Amino acid sequence: MNTLRRAVVPRALAHRSIDWSNLATKLSSDSAKAEVSRLRATYGEIQALANTYSSAPTPIDFASYKAKVSTPGIVEKFEAEYKTVSFPKAVAEELAEIKEQHAAMLSEAEQSVEDSKARIVALTDLVAAMESNQVGYHTTLEQLYELYPDLEAEIEAEIEAHEWGKDI
């Protein structure tokens, strides 16, 4: 048993209504819709358990059992043992660790968003540069040499070396 117990966090369950149909309309793939359906079923099970165990159980009526059970002293023994039972309190030991992990994941997600935005800008600039350097059948050699300065020297070197079919 863990001797380092933290304080019990007594809280009432927060009841929120979830618009499952609105959530499902935002999904495009069948696998995502299946996962939301599975989550909805799990949520329903948890809600059912929370409703079942939301209040303390009714106390045992030992007096009625004393009247019904004919064996002398047995009900008194059960009652004495029942009164000595103590159930451990629920302790939220992992809550701080989970909050730290959640904060780290949010930070990573925000960094990924910023990286993605920067990458989008870089790729947009690259596409614009490639579109501006696009050549066609109206492009002249002078325009090609202007766009690709190393090309002229390479062509001249191939002509001088008589490498007519080198790049074919």
N, C-alpha and C positions, 0 to 999 in steps of 0.2 A: 504494500500500500504506500502511496506517495505521501511522505510526511510534509512536503512543501505544498500545502494546499493554499490556494488563493481564495479570496473572498467570493462568496456566492453572488452572482449578479441577478438579483430578483427583478425580472421585467415581465410585463404583460406582453403577450404576443401581439404584434402589430398586425392588424387585419387590413389588408389592401385588396382591392378588387383588381384583377388582371384581365385586360381585354385580350383574350386569346385569339379571337378572330382578327382583330386589328394587327396583332403581332404576326399572325400567319400570312396576312396579305403582303407584308413587307419582305417575305422570303420568296426566292425564285426557284431553288433546287428542291427536288423531292426529298433528298436526304436531310436538308435543313428542316423541312416541314415535318418529317418523321421524328426528328430530334425534339422539335417543339411539342409534338404530340406526346412523346415519351415524357418530356418534362412536365407537361400538363397532367398526365396520369400520376406521376410521382408526387406532384404538388397536391393532387386530390387525395392521395393516400396519406400524406403528411397532415393535411387539414382534417381528415377523418380521425386520425389518431389524436390530434390536438383536441378535437371536439370530444372524443371519448374520454380522454384523461384530463380534461380541463378543470374538473373539480375533484375534491377528495372523495374517496369511496365512503359509502355509508358505513357507520360503525356496526360492529358485530353485536347482535342482541344475544348476549350470553345467558340472560335470564330465560329466554324462550328455549334455548338449548338445554338448560338445567331441568326445565319442566319435561322435555321430550326424551332426554337420554336417561336410561335407567341405571347405568353404571355409576355408583357413587364416587365423587371426587374427580372424575375424568374431565368434566367441563371446567372445573376450577383450575386444574393443571393447565389445560389449554389456555385459559384466560390469563393465568400468571405468566406463562411463556410468551403469549401474544403481547403482553404489556412490556416485556423486557426487550422485544425486538425494536431495534432502531435502524432506520434506513439512512444510508448516506445521502447527503445533499449533493445536488448537481453543482459541479464547479467548472467554470469556464476558464480552464487553464490555457487553452490554445488561442484564446481570443486575441491577445496582444500579438502573438506570432502571426496569426492570420491577417491582422490589420497591417502589419509590416509587409507581409508578402503582397497584399493587395495594393499598398502604396507603391511598392517596387514595380509591380506589374503595370500600374497606371503610368508611372514615370517612364517605363520602357515603351509603352504604347504611345505616349506623347512624343517621345524621341523618335520613334518609328514614323509617326505622322510628319514630323518636321523633316526627317531624312527623305521621306517620300515626296514632300513638297519641293525640296531642293532638287531631287532627282527629276521631277516633272519639269521644272524650269530648265534644267540642263538638257533634257531630252527634247524639249520644245525648241530650244536654241539650236540643237544639233539638226533637227528636222528642217528648221528654217534655213540653216546654212546649206544643207544638202539640196533643198529645193532651189535655192539661189544658184547653186553650182550645177544644176541639172543641164545636161547637154542634149541636143537633138540634131536633126539633119540640117538645120540652118546654122549650126555653130561652126565658126571658122577656126582654122588652126591658131590664129593669133589669140582668139578668145580662150581656146584650150590651154595655150601656153601661159596665158595670164592667170587662169584658174589653177593650173598645175605646173608650177615653174620647173620642176625636176623632169617633166616629161620631154621637153625639148632637148635637153642634154642627153637623155637616155636614147631618144630616137636617133640623134646625130651619131652617137657612139655605135649603135647597131648598124647604121648605114656604112660608117667607116670600116667596121669589122665584117661587113658583108653577111650579117646575120639576118637574112630576109624573113625567115619563117620562125624565128625564135619564140615569139609570143602567140603563135597560132596553135 
